[in-house]
């Protein structure tokens, strides 16, 4: 069986979409979601090629941050914006009187297995017991380094926050967590929280999967948090995609006070380029979305790909220097680090 026939067979052999059923759109074909004019994720043969032929850099067993153990304020009720990195893509965003957490993963592994899969090389920057009451969870997609059922179940039990997530992910959550408040949306949709805080679903160039047979059956998204005087653009995972989504976000919302952008998990480029941007592309995205400041994440906690642990941070500094941008305008965040505007 040649490669083309194998890929066709593999696609057809996957099951019916168990998560979502809806009308065909420019990014849903009736069964799977896709990136319009984009790049599909690599198939099993590409995965094997990566794992067999490529070499991963050696990460340290412990890469502790001096910021670990941060205890956030219960609320930020004035005009300030306070953002704390818990780790990887998990942020506490305190704005407009609300506590919002993104892709909360406080478990030891980003994996469906307890004894295998990527493990943390640093503890969460904020311990679960020190998290303030969470009002809303922004869940960008269902990969295990972003959707952690254990952490979400604990949040639901303690705080009962509203979980805002793209189409199809509600089925995954409802299968494992009872009583969760979940609001789903498609790209272009919007959810309103307290204090007239708007959460907009925006496109990003990525994919989804929890198993080998549910690839792209739940949607992925970026989010824009909009208050009376703040606009925050949060991207959990994305390929650069010629900057298309960054340009569209700026055209739709205007400039941003802050962009929260991934800078890691990008090597080898032949395999990762379509789905994970590198630091140089992140800086281009920062410029295109017209943000005043940016925070870099998705590096230094879970080894998902081949690059050395500090390469994303060092690459970001180099990209900023080459573009004549002050380094304090785009910060590679460490777990527990706090940023204020």
C-alpha positions as CSV (number, residue, x, y, z in Angstrom):
1,X,0.0,0.0,0.0
2,X,1.6,3.3,-1.0
3,X,1.5,6.4,1.2
4,X,-1.4,8.1,-0.5
5,X,-3.6,5.0,-0.3
6,X,-2.6,4.5,3.3
7,X,-3.6,8.0,4.3
8,X,-6.9,7.6,2.5
9,X,-7.6,4.3,4.2
10,X,-6.5,5.8,7.6
11,X,-8.9,8.8,7.2
12,X,-11.8,6.6,6.1
13,X,-11.2,4.1,8.9
14,X,-11.7,6.7,11.7
15,X,-15.0,6.6,13.5
16,X,-18.0,8.9,13.2
17,X,-17.5,12.1,15.1
18,X,-18.5,11.3,18.7
19,X,-18.3,14.9,19.9
20,X,-20.1,17.2,17.5
21,X,-22.8,17.2,14.8
22,X,-23.6,20.4,12.9
23,X,-23.8,22.2,9.6
24,X,-21.0,22.3,7.1
25,X,-19.0,25.5,7.3
26,X,-15.7,26.9,5.9
27,X,-13.9,25.0,8.7
28,X,-16.1,21.9,9.3
29,X,-16.8,19.3,6.6
30,X,-19.6,17.6,8.5
31,X,-17.3,15.2,10.2
32,X,-13.9,16.9,11.0
33,X,-12.7,20.5,11.6
34,X,-9.9,21.9,9.5
35,X,-7.9,25.1,9.0
36,X,-9.2,26.9,5.9
37,X,-6.3,27.0,3.3
38,X,-4.1,25.6,6.0
39,X,-1.9,22.7,6.8
40,X,-3.2,19.5,8.2
41,X,-1.4,17.8,11.1
42,X,1.1,15.1,10.2
43,X,-0.1,11.5,9.9
44,X,1.2,8.4,11.6
45,X,4.0,7.8,9.1
46,X,5.3,11.4,9.8
47,X,5.1,10.7,13.5
48,X,7.2,7.6,13.2
49,X,9.7,9.4,11.0
50,X,10.0,12.1,13.6
51,X,10.4,9.7,16.5
52,X,12.9,7.4,14.8
53,X,15.0,9.8,12.7
54,X,15.1,12.9,14.8
55,X,17.0,13.5,18.1
56,X,15.5,15.3,21.1
57,X,17.6,17.6,23.2
58,X,18.2,16.5,26.7
59,X,16.1,18.5,29.2
60,X,17.0,18.7,32.9
61,X,14.9,16.7,35.3
62,X,14.3,19.9,37.3
63,X,14.1,23.4,35.9
64,X,12.7,25.2,38.9
65,X,11.7,28.8,38.6
66,X,12.5,31.4,41.3
67,X,8.9,32.5,41.0
68,X,7.4,29.2,42.1
69,X,4.9,29.3,45.0
70,X,3.3,32.6,44.0
71,X,0.1,33.5,46.0
72,X,-2.2,35.7,43.8
73,X,-4.5,38.4,45.2
74,X,-8.1,37.2,45.7
75,X,-9.4,39.9,43.2
76,X,-8.1,42.7,41.1
77,X,-11.0,45.2,41.2
78,X,-9.5,48.4,39.8
79,X,-8.4,49.2,36.3
80,X,-5.4,47.0,36.5
81,X,-4.6,43.8,34.6
82,X,-2.6,41.1,36.4
83,X,-1.5,37.9,34.7
84,X,0.3,35.1,36.4
85,X,1.8,32.0,34.6
86,X,0.9,28.8,36.4
87,X,2.9,26.8,33.9
88,X,3.0,25.8,30.2
89,X,-0.2,27.4,28.8
90,X,-2.0,27.8,32.2
91,X,-2.4,31.5,33.1
92,X,-4.4,33.2,35.8
93,X,-5.8,36.4,34.2
94,X,-7.2,38.9,36.7
95,X,-9.1,41.7,35.0
96,X,-12.4,43.6,35.4
97,X,-13.1,42.0,38.8
98,X,-12.9,38.5,37.3
99,X,-10.5,35.6,37.8
100,X,-10.0,33.8,34.5
101,X,-7.8,30.7,34.1
102,X,-6.6,29.4,30.7
103,X,-6.0,25.7,29.9
104,X,-5.5,24.7,33.5
105,X,-3.1,21.8,33.8
106,X,-1.7,21.3,37.3
107,X,-1.2,17.5,37.0
108,X,2.3,16.0,37.0
109,X,1.9,14.6,33.4
110,X,0.3,15.9,30.3
111,X,-0.8,12.5,29.2
112,X,-3.8,10.1,29.3
113,X,-1.5,7.8,31.3
114,X,-0.4,8.3,34.9
115,X,3.0,6.5,34.5
116,X,4.0,7.6,31.0
117,X,4.0,10.7,28.8
118,X,5.5,14.2,29.2
119,X,6.1,15.1,32.8
120,X,6.6,18.5,34.5
121,X,10.2,19.7,35.1
122,X,8.9,22.4,37.4
123,X,6.0,22.5,39.8
124,X,3.0,24.7,39.1
125,X,3.9,28.4,39.7
126,X,0.7,28.7,41.8
127,X,-0.4,25.8,44.0
128,X,-4.0,24.7,43.6
129,X,-4.9,25.7,47.2
130,X,-3.5,29.2,46.5
131,X,-5.6,29.9,43.4
132,X,-8.3,32.5,44.1
133,X,-11.9,31.6,43.3
134,X,-12.0,31.0,39.5
135,X,-15.0,32.6,37.7
136,X,-14.2,31.3,34.2
137,X,-12.0,28.8,32.4
138,X,-10.9,29.4,28.8
139,X,-10.2,26.0,27.3
140,X,-8.6,26.4,23.9
141,X,-8.6,22.8,22.7
142,X,-8.4,19.2,23.9
143,X,-4.8,18.1,23.7
144,X,-3.6,16.7,27.0
145,X,-1.2,19.6,27.7
146,X,-4.2,21.9,27.6
147,X,-7.2,19.9,28.7
148,X,-6.5,18.2,32.0
149,X,-9.6,16.5,33.4
150,X,-8.2,16.1,36.9
151,X,-7.5,19.8,37.3
152,X,-10.8,20.8,35.7
153,X,-12.8,18.4,38.0
154,X,-11.2,20.0,41.0
155,X,-12.0,23.5,39.8
156,X,-15.6,22.5,39.1
157,X,-16.0,20.9,42.6
158,X,-14.4,23.9,44.4
159,X,-15.6,26.9,42.4
160,X,-18.0,25.8,39.7
161,X,-16.6,28.2,37.1
162,X,-18.1,28.6,33.6
163,X,-16.0,26.6,31.2
164,X,-15.8,28.4,27.8
165,X,-14.5,26.1,25.0
166,X,-14.9,25.5,21.3
167,X,-17.4,23.1,19.7
168,X,-17.3,19.5,20.7
169,X,-15.1,19.8,23.8
170,X,-18.3,19.8,26.0
171,X,-18.9,16.2,25.1
172,X,-15.4,15.3,26.5
173,X,-16.0,17.2,29.6
174,X,-19.5,15.9,30.3
175,X,-18.2,12.4,29.9
176,X,-15.9,12.8,32.8
177,X,-17.2,15.7,35.0
178,X,-20.7,16.0,36.2
179,X,-22.4,19.3,36.8
180,X,-20.0,21.5,35.0
181,X,-21.2,24.8,33.5
182,X,-20.0,24.7,29.9
183,X,-20.5,27.2,27.2
184,X,-19.4,26.2,23.7
185,X,-18.8,28.4,20.7
186,X,-17.7,28.4,17.1
187,X,-15.2,30.8,15.6
188,X,-16.8,34.3,15.6
189,X,-19.1,33.5,18.6
190,X,-19.1,35.5,21.8
191,X,-19.9,34.8,25.5
192,X,-20.7,37.5,28.0
193,X,-19.5,37.2,31.6
194,X,-20.1,39.5,34.6
195,X,-19.2,43.2,34.4
196,X,-19.9,43.2,30.7
197,X,-16.8,41.1,30.0
198,X,-16.9,39.6,26.5
199,X,-15.1,36.4,25.5
200,X,-14.7,36.1,21.7
201,X,-13.9,32.8,20.0
202,X,-11.3,33.5,17.3
203,X,-9.6,31.2,14.7
204,X,-6.1,29.8,15.2
205,X,-4.2,27.3,13.1
206,X,-4.0,24.1,15.1
207,X,-5.8,20.7,15.5
208,X,-7.2,18.4,18.2
209,X,-7.2,14.8,19.4
210,X,-7.6,12.8,22.6
211,X,-7.1,9.4,21.0
212,X,-5.9,7.9,17.7
213,X,-9.4,7.9,16.3
214,X,-10.8,11.4,17.1
215,X,-8.4,13.7,15.3
216,X,-9.9,17.1,14.5
217,X,-13.4,16.1,15.8
218,X,-13.5,18.9,18.3
219,X,-12.7,22.5,17.4
220,X,-9.7,24.6,18.6
221,X,-9.7,28.4,19.1
222,X,-8.0,31.5,20.4
223,X,-9.8,33.9,22.6
224,X,-10.2,37.7,22.9
225,X,-11.1,39.0,26.3
226,X,-12.7,42.4,26.0
227,X,-13.7,44.8,28.8
228,X,-14.5,48.4,28.8
229,X,-10.9,49.5,28.6
230,X,-8.9,46.3,28.0
231,X,-8.4,43.9,25.0
232,X,-6.4,40.7,25.6
233,X,-5.6,38.3,22.8
234,X,-4.9,34.7,24.1
235,X,-3.6,32.0,21.9
236,X,-3.1,28.6,23.4
237,X,-1.5,26.9,20.4
238,X,-1.0,27.9,16.8
239,X,1.0,27.7,13.6
240,X,1.9,31.0,12.1
241,X,-0.2,30.4,9.0
242,X,1.3,33.4,7.1
243,X,0.0,35.6,9.9
244,X,-3.5,35.4,8.6
245,X,-5.2,35.0,12.0
246,X,-3.2,37.7,13.6
247,X,-4.1,40.2,10.9
248,X,-7.8,39.2,11.2
249,X,-7.8,39.7,14.9
250,X,-6.4,43.2,14.6
251,X,-8.8,44.1,11.9
252,X,-11.8,42.9,14.0
253,X,-10.9,44.1,17.4
254,X,-8.3,46.9,16.9
255,X,-5.0,46.9,18.7
256,X,-4.6,44.9,21.9
257,X,-3.3,45.8,25.4
258,X,-1.8,42.4,25.6
259,X,-1.2,39.3,23.5
260,X,-0.5,35.9,25.2
261,X,1.3,33.8,22.6
262,X,3.0,30.4,22.4
263,X,6.8,30.4,21.7
264,X,7.8,26.7,22.2
265,X,7.3,23.1,21.1
266,X,8.3,23.8,17.4
267,X,11.1,21.4,16.5
268,X,11.7,19.7,14.1
269,X,10.2,22.4,11.9
270,X,9.3,20.0,9.0
271,X,6.9,18.3,11.4
272,X,5.8,21.1,13.7
273,X,5.7,24.2,11.5
274,X,2.0,24.0,10.5
275,X,0.8,23.7,14.1
276,X,3.4,25.4,16.4
277,X,5.0,28.7,15.7
278,X,8.6,29.4,16.7
279,X,9.8,32.5,18.6
280,X,10.6,34.5,15.4
281,X,7.1,33.8,14.1
282,X,5.6,34.8,17.5
283,X,7.3,38.2,17.2
284,X,5.9,38.6,13.7
285,X,2.4,37.7,15.1
286,X,2.9,40.2,17.9
287,X,3.6,42.9,15.4
288,X,0.7,41.9,13.1
289,X,-2.0,41.8,15.9
290,X,-0.8,45.3,17.0
291,X,-0.4,44.4,20.7
292,X,1.3,46.8,23.1
293,X,2.8,44.0,25.1
294,X,3.1,40.2,24.8
295,X,3.7,37.3,27.1
296,X,5.3,34.1,25.8
297,X,4.3,30.6,27.1
298,X,4.2,26.9,26.0
299,X,7.9,26.4,26.9
300,X,10.0,25.1,29.7
301,X,7.5,22.9,31.6
302,X,6.6,19.8,29.4
303,X,9.1,18.5,26.8
304,X,6.8,17.9,23.9
305,X,9.3,18.4,21.0
306,X,13.0,18.4,20.2
307,X,14.4,21.9,21.0
308,X,16.6,22.5,24.1
309,X,14.6,23.8,27.1
310,X,15.9,27.5,27.0
311,X,16.0,27.8,23.2
312,X,12.5,29.4,23.0
313,X,13.4,32.1,25.5
314,X,16.7,32.8,23.9
315,X,15.2,32.7,20.4
316,X,12.6,35.2,21.5
317,X,15.3,37.6,22.8
318,X,17.1,37.3,19.5
319,X,14.0,37.9,17.4
320,X,13.1,41.0,19.5
321,X,16.6,42.4,19.1
322,X,16.6,41.8,15.3
323,X,13.3,43.6,15.1
324,X,14.4,46.5,17.2
325,X,11.8,45.8,19.9
326,X,12.5,46.3,23.6
327,X,12.7,42.9,25.4
328,X,10.3,44.1,28.1
329,X,7.6,44.4,25.4
330,X,7.5,40.6,24.9
331,X,8.4,38.5,28.0
332,X,9.0,34.8,28.0
333,X,7.1,34.0,31.2
334,X,8.3,31.5,33.9
335,X,5.9,29.6,36.2
336,X,4.8,31.8,39.0
337,X,5.9,35.0,37.3
338,X,3.5,37.9,37.6
339,X,3.0,40.6,34.9
340,X,1.0,43.8,35.6
341,X,-0.4,46.6,33.5
